[in-house]
Amino acid sequence: MLLITTLSFQAYKMVSHAQLDKMEYEAYGLEKEDTKHEVLYPGNLVDPLDWDNPRITDINERKTDPTEQFGYENSKVTTQPAPPRSIEIPAIELFSEVKSLTIQNYGKARGWETPKNVVGHIPTTANPGQEGIAYLFGHLNSPIRGEGSVFRNLTEIPSILRQGKDVYVYVEDEGGKTYLYRVNKTRVIPQEEFEIKDSDSSLIELVACVPSYIYDHRLIVTAELVGSK
């Protein structure tokens, strides 16, 4: 029985690792390289389910475009930045409180605490709207420790982007201001290659351990600031 269990897990591990490439996506590459495509087919791509009536899709897109409700000129923080309080990603039905993580002492080593049932923000990284990268961590699932599965649908984002749809992230800070981010890239790296970085742009990076039950890689979803209100 032990041998069968071990072999089954190894087989699952091989299959899971083989599928990690599907979690990677970089948006807007086609438009930059193929200007003819951009001229002939402006706007968002039409979902195949709506090919019989693309005009309806166009109208719906205009009604639900969140960028129309946000201003970009004043989106970056010019006063004292406030930590994030909540995060929402409607495309994957995610809404969660955001908690600033503290440093834990593990004897010979120290590290950031593990977020439990919430999204964790590393407070030494950027705050919403601020220049730099705000790092936000969450569990894909946590069956043993019971620390929640706030990022359980995060792996759906690459598939949504490949359909030509935008994925928006709403981050509210403790001052009540909401910042709108648009996802433009996802990638998967081995856990030992993960490191905290910085940027001249205003970005957030959502981080989860993948694949399920193995957790030896990190899925990183990058989104860029597009507005605030």
Rosetta blueprint (number, residue, H / E / L):
1 M L
2 L H
3 L H
4 I H
5 T H
6 T H
7 L H
8 S H
9 F H
10 Q H
11 A H
12 Y H
13 K H
14 M H
15 V H
16 S H
17 H H
18 A H
19 Q L
20 L H
21 D H
22 K H
23 M H
24 E L
25 Y E
26 E E
27 A L
28 Y L
29 G H
30 L H
31 E H
32 K H
33 E H
34 D L
35 T H
36 K H
37 H H
38 E H
39 V H
40 L H
41 Y L
42 P L
43 G L
44 N L
45 L L
46 V L
47 D L
48 P H
49 L H
50 D H
51 W L
52 D L
53 N L
54 P H
55 R H
56 I H
57 T H
58 D H
59 I H
60 N H
61 E H
62 R H
63 K H
64 T H
65 D L
66 P H
67 T H
68 E H
69 Q H
70 F L
71 G E
72 Y L
73 E L
74 N L
75 S L
76 K L
77 V L
78 T L
79 T L
80 Q L
81 P L
82 A L
83 P L
84 P E
85 R E
86 S E
87 I E
88 E E
89 I E
90 P H
91 A H
92 I H
93 E L
94 L E
95 F E
96 S E
97 E E
98 V E
99 K E
100 S E
101 L L
102 T L
103 I E
104 Q E
105 N E
106 Y L
107 G L
108 K L
109 A L
110 R E
111 G E
112 W E
113 E L
114 T L
115 P L
116 K L
117 N L
118 V L
119 V E
120 G E
121 H E
122 I L
123 P L
124 T L
125 T L
126 A L
127 N L
128 P L
129 G L
130 Q L
131 E L
132 G E
133 I E
134 A E
135 Y E
136 L E
137 F E
138 G L
139 H L
140 L L
141 N L
142 S L
143 P L
144 I L
145 R L
146 G L
147 E L
148 G L
149 S L
150 V L
151 F L
152 R L
153 N L
154 L H
155 T H
156 E H
157 I H
158 P H
159 S H
160 I H
161 L H
162 R H
163 Q L
164 G L
165 K L
166 D L
167 V L
168 Y E
169 V E
170 Y E
171 V E
172 E E
173 D E
174 E L
175 G L
176 G L
177 K L
178 T E
179 Y E
180 L E
181 Y E
182 R E
183 V E
184 N E
185 K E
186 T E
187 R E
188 V E
189 I E
190 P E
191 Q H
192 E H
193 E H
194 F L
195 E L
196 I L
197 K L
198 D L
199 S L
200 D L
201 S L
202 S E
203 L E
204 I E
205 E E
206 L E
207 V E
208 A E
209 C E
210 V E
211 P L
212 S L
213 Y L
214 I L
215 Y L
216 D L
217 H E
218 R E
219 L E
220 I E
221 V E
222 T E
223 A E
224 E E
225 L E
226 V E
227 G E
228 S E
229 K L
